[in-house]
Amino acid sequence: MFWLRTELWTAEVVYTGFGTPMLRGAIAVQGPTVVGQGSLEELRARFPQAEVVPKGKALFPPPVNAHTHLDLSLHPLYRGPFSGFIPHVVAHREKRGLEAAKQGLEELLRSGAGAFADVVFKDEVMEFLLRESPLPGVAFYEVFAPDPEDAEEVFQQVQAKVKAWRRLEGRVRVGLSPHAPYSVSAPLLRRLAQYARAEGLPLMIHAGESQEEAAFLQKGEGFLTQIHGRFSRTPFEPPGLTPIRYLQALGALGPNTLLVHGVQVDEEEVRMLADSGTKVILCPRSNAYLQVGEAPIHLYARHGVELALGTDSRASSPDLDVKNEALFLWEKVDPRVLIRALTRGGYRALSLPTPRLTRGSPASLVHSL
């Protein structure tokens, strides 16, 4: 009789998609199939003849890239102060579009991503992702409209587009992304948040990313006043609030909200996010490249905020492999927090089921760092 050899795959952290990531865990594999999971000690007792095979830093289900801008995939990489990033994106705007998004999606597939979230700037990219993406995820339509006089007109346009796009939903669902507190007027941001909540749409907002953002909202100072002035006929009146407190005042926090970056936050704001059920998407390499600091992951973990990981765009990150975000923080953060964020946190953020590595699962679902 032919017997398949059993191997016990192990790593610094082993996560099967449910429960708690294990520090001395393993996955038992026979040929192409998972036949067991648990502590290394337990599996050694069950499979005494099995070879123990170290697999590196971590084993886990397919990861989630919970924040991308696929249509920026042809932009050159920027490294420097945050104040130069928006001008950099605008300077290369001719590279932004469908071809870039297609290349970005191919890179996501090569990286082994199991799901993704993309912020979509152009209608053609939205329709492409809804019709053709082989990966499940959410495509968030980006709204950039800082002039309050335009709020009602823009809202009506967005509402009509979303209504049409939702008829195309399949693997990919439609979400909304008011770009940031400094680039969407207060009345429009409030209206979009109310609409998203009423329609069950996920909402993604870049916020708490830089000190410049805080200076703009609290005092009306800094280079963002110039950006605002280029796109708004109405002078900006600063609300005198930090970005997170401003979003809370507008009713934009909640269980359907994904806050991207969350670097410039204090402990009270972290509690606000936790109490509201808001999820936070971390993009550590982008934050480093744009010199905006590091997110307080220890505070998020302490208060139970659901975390996920994203790469951001090729304009501010060297690649779209979200596993590299976890590696970037590996020596700084409890790796169990990182692996949960890389997997279950991402699936929960996108309201998708987390793949589980259990008896009978294909061994091809086991990913590693």
N, C-alpha and C positions, 0 to 999 in steps of 0.2 A: 504494500500500500504506500502511496506517495503522500508525504507529509510536508506541508509548507513550513519553512523555517520561521520561527517567531523572533522578532526583534523588539526590544524595549527602547523606544526613542525617548531621550530625556534632554533637558536643557536647564539653564538657570531658573527660568520661569516656564511653567506649562499651564496653558489655559484651554479648556475644552469648550468654551462658549457659554458655560453656566457655572453657578457657584462662584468660588473665589480662585483666582490664579494661584497655582501651587509653586512653592519654592523647591520642593523635592518631589516633583511629580514625574509622570511618564505616560506614554501612550504605547500600548502593545499593538504591533502590526504584524499581520501574516500576509505576505504577498501584497496584493493591492487593497487590503481591507484592514480597517481598525477592528481589533477584537477585544480591547479593554482600555480602561483609563483609570488613573488614580495615583496614589503615592508610589514612588519607585519601590519602596519596601514591600508594599502589598503585591505589586505586580511581579516582583521577583519570587515571592512565595507561590503565586499562581502559575508562573511560567519559569520553573527553576532551570530549564535548559536554554532559555532565551539569552541572546547576546544583548548586552546593554550598549546602545549606540548614542553617544553624545551628539547633539544636533545644534550646538551653539548657545546663543543667549536665550532664545525663546521658541516655543512651539505654540501655535494658535490657529484658529479658523481664518478664512480669507479676510484680510484687513479692509477697512473702509477709509477712503480718502474723502473726508467730510467737508472739504472746502477747496475748490479749484476755480480758476478762471480759464477754461480751456481755450477760449478765443484769443488769449494772450500768449499762446504757446510758441509763436514765432518772434516774440519780442526778445531783444537782447537782455541779458541779465543785468539788473541794476544793483549796485552796492554803494550805499552812501546814506546821507541824512534823509529822513522821511520827507523833508521839504522838497527834495528833488525828485521824488518818486512819481507824483502825479504829472509834472512836466515831462518826465521820461516816457510815461505811458502815452501821453498826448503826442509827443514828438514822433512816435512810431505808430501812430494810429492807422496808417495804411496797411500795416501787417495784421491788424485785428479783423477777425471774421471767420467764415465757415471753414476755409482751408486750415487755419490754425486750430480750430476746434476739432477737426477730424484728426489732425496729427496728435493733438493732446489726448484724445480718446484712445488712439492706438497706443500711446505711451502708458496710459492707465491700464489697458489690457495686458501689456507686456509686464507691468509691475506686479501683476497678480491681484489687483484690487477686486474685492467681491461686490462693492457698491460704491457710489460716489454722489457728491453734491456739487453742482456747478452753478456759478453765477453767470447768467446769460445776458449779454448786452444787445445782441441783434436778433431780430425775429427769425431770420433764416437758421440761426444756430439752435434756437428753441425748437423749431419744427424738425430739424435734423435729429436732435437728441430724442424727441418724443417718438419719432417714426423709426429710427434706425439703431439706437443704442442697444448693444447686446447686454450691457450691464444695468442692473436696477439702480434707481436713485431718484434724486429730486433735482429738477432744473429750476433755479430761482431767477425769475425775471427781474433784472436790475432797474431800479428807478432812480434817476438823478434829476432833481428839480428843486433847486434851492429858493426860488422866488415864490412867496406865498400867494401872489396874484395868479399864479398858474395852477394852483392846487386843484381846483375843481375840474378844470379841463384835463389835466394830466390824469387825475383819478378816473374820469370817465373813459379815457383812452385805455388805461391799464385794465380796467374792469372788462371792457369789450374784448381785449386780447386774451385775457385769462379765460373768459367764458368760452371762447373759440378753441383755445389750446386744450382745455380740459376734455374736450371730445376726443383728443388724440392720446390721452393717457393710457399707458400700458405698463411696461417695465419701469418707465420714468414718469414721475408725477410732476405737477406744476407747483411751484412755490413763488413767493414774492420776496424781493430783496431791496427794500429802501436802502440805498447805498450806505449812508452813514448819517449821524446826527448833524453833521456840518454841511451835507450836500442835499438834504431833503427838508423842505420847510416843515415847520411844526404842524400846521393844519393838515398837510398832505400825509405826514408820517402818522399822525393820529388816525386819520381816515383809513389809511392802508392797514394799520394794525387792527382796527375795528372790523374791516372787511375780511381780513385773513382769519380772524377769530370766528366770525359769523359763518364763513364758508369752509372752515376746517383746513385752511391752507397753511403750510409751514412758512415761517417768516425768518429771513436771515439778514442780520444787520452787522456791519463792521462797526465796532465801538470799543472804546477804552484802549485804542491801539497806541496812541502817541501823546506826549505832553502837549504838542501843538494843538491837538483836538481839544484837550481840556482848557488850554488858554483861550481858544476861540470861543468856546461855549460859556466860560466863566467871565471873561473880560472883553471879548471881542478883539483879541490881539493876535498877532502872528501872521504867518504867510497865508493861512487859510482865509483871512479876510480878503486877500487879493483874489484867490480862487472864487470865493463867493461873489465878489464884485463883478467878476467877468460873466457870471451867469444869472445874476439877479438884478432887476431894476429897483428892488426895494432894499434899503439899507438894513443890515442885520442888527437886531437888538439882542444882545446876549442874555440868555435866561439866568445867568449867574449860577448854573448848576454844573456838576461834573457830568460826563456822558451817561453814566449808568443812572444817576438820579434824574437826569433829564428824560431818559427813556421811560423810567418808572412814572414820571409825572404825565407823560403822554399816553400811558396805558399800553406801551409797546413791549413790556416784559410779560412772560407767561409760558405755559407748557408747550405752546407751538412756536416759541421763539428760539432761534439759534443765534447766539451772540459770538461773533468771530473776533478773535485776538484776546480781548479781556486782559490786557497787560496792565493798564493804568487803573487799578481798582484798589479800594481799601477794604478792610474786613467788614465794615457795615454794608458796603455794596455787595460783597460776596454773599452775605446773609440775605440781601434783597433778591439776588439771583436764585439762591437756594429756595427761599420761601415761595417765589413765584413759579418755580419749576423750569426756569430758563436753563437751556443747555449752553455750554461754552465750547467752542471749537478753537483749539490751540494750533498755532502755526509757528513753532519756535524758530525754524531756520529763517523764515521770512522776517520775523521780528529781529533776529540778529543781523541780517543783511541790511535792514532799514534802520538799525540802531535805535530801536524804540524800547529796549529793555526785555525783561523776562516776566512771563505771567507767574503769579504767586500760586503755583500748583498746590503747595502745602495747605494754603487757605481753602482752595476749592475742595481738596480732599477732606479737610477737617469738617467742612460744613455740608458735605454730601452733594456738591454740585456735579451733575452728570457731565463728564468731559469726553470729547472726541478729538481726533487729530486730523489736520488737513495740511496740504503743502502750500496753499495759496498758488499764485501763478508762476509760470516760467520767467516772468519779468522780475520776480523777487525771490525765487528759489531755484536751485540748480537742477532739479528734476521733479517729477510728479510721483515718485515712489514714496508713499506715506510711511513705509517702514523706516525710512531714513530719518523721519521726524523723531521716532522713538529712540533710534540709535543716538541721535544728537543729544538727547537728554539722559541717556542711560546711566551715567555716573552721577547725575545730579538729583534724580527723583527715584522714589521707590518704583522699581521696574514693574511691579504688579499693577500699579496705577496706570503706567504707560500701556501695558498690554491690554488691560481692560478698555482704555480709551481708544486704542487702535482697532478694537473689534466690537465688543458689545456696546460700548459707549457710542460708537459711530452708527451702528444699526439702530439703536434706540433713538438717537437724534433724528434719523430719517424715517422712523416708524416702520422699520423692516425687521423681520425675524432674524435672530442671530443663528447662523449655522452652528451645529453642535458636532463635536467629535466624540461619537459614542460607538458602541459595538455595531458593526455593519456599515459605518461611514466609509466612503472611499478614502484611501490613504492620500490621494491627491488633494484632499481638502486641508491637509495639515501643512501649514506654512511655517517658515522659520526665519529667525534673524541670525 
